[in-house]
Amino acid sequence: MNFYDIGYSTYEESEYKQLVHKVKYTQDEFENIITTIIADILKNDSTKDEESFQNIFYNVVEELVKNYGFKKLDFAARIDFFGWARILDETDWKGQRGNVLEKLTKDIKEKIKKI
């Protein structure tokens, strides 16, 4: 299996999807597939001059899966932190830290004590 990563980033957010395919595409070949899909999506879009990749990202991924033989990669486990909060300061970004960071902050503090 060959792994592919597609996504977008802005100054405030990002989103990526990982895909697998039995064929090993070069970077140029993968980009050609993506630009073909984007052109197809935009050709009938009356607002195409104002469209951003962020707005059509999910459509592109679904097209890769539906018509190009890609499969979404399933992960056995995943962790996603709120990235701006200080790890050990439970009051930093209070209410916005998320459950993962709240739980892991406690675990990390306990492990630091044991070191």
Buried (B, 14 or more C-beta within 10 A) or exposed (E): EEEBEBEBEEEEEEEEBEBBBEEEBEEEEBEEBBEEBBEEBEEEEEEEEEBEEBEBBEEBBBBBBEEBEBEEEEEEEEEEEEEEBEEEEBEBBEEEBBEEBEEBBEEEEEEEEEE
